[in-house]
Amino acid sequence: MLFMLKRELGKEEITHDKMLESIKTASVVYDDINPQVPLYLRLYEAGLFDRMSTVFGLDALNRVETPSSLRRKLHLPIAKTLATQT
């Protein structure tokens, strides 16, 4: 990973420590304040993690994402939900 990042991002100094720190601090949480409008909130500042994402073929996350846009950007399969009968 480090070799690819150095090759793609050019002269920016990237070290193992910077790479690991950006991965550790990148987090997204579910915002459950309004269950009718499910949203995910990005809790990290844009920076190295977003540049790393683009190098590896992922789209950078916005500050607020819907579940479908988050799955699309992270290349996750669409989850099938089963309706439960009550």
Secondary structure, 3 states (H helix, E strand, C coil): CHHHHHHHHCCCCCCHHHHHHHHHHCCEEEECCCCCCCEEEECCCCCHHHHHHHHCCCCCCCCEECHHHHHHHCCCCCCCCCCCCC
